[in-house]
């Protein structure tokens, strides 16, 4: 009897140890909460860009060596916050983001353990450049990591959407040209 009790207790101890080592899976409620937190980082990013608040913008980014931001120009490849800071300071001299619209076409994925997020979205921005106002639809792909219980951008890809350059539009133009 003592021997059986020893085996039962041993099995319970091993089971408890193994189950406590398994990564925690988020509930649907947890995922919804994390998605809102991730979306708020993206909203803050646009607002802080418009406010030209360099330090606050940089605080949204991770300090990880995996940091990378690809901007709208082929020369805009930033692999650390210092490079991004220098670029932002030049941007602030060139343009003003005067209006930031609401996020559109938002898609957010959260890892099962809640430590990694991927987000795609677009946002309308009005910008003044050399006295001219431009209306742009800016598209972003962001990867975020959870650091100290807060979401931080570790990778970002930004691009300006064009109009009239889709494959369908170009095919139509080619057909008209051939006639």
Buried (B, 14 or more C-beta within 10 A) or exposed (E): EEEEEEEEEEEEEEEEEEEEEEEEEBEEEEBEBBBEBBBEBBBBBBBBBBEBBBEBBBEBBBEEEEBBBBBEEEEBEBEBBEBBBEBBEEBBEEBBBEEBBEBEEBEBEBBEEBBBBBBBBBBBBBBBEEEEEEEBBBBBBBBBBBEEEEBBBBBBBBBEEEEEEEEEEEEEEEEEEEE
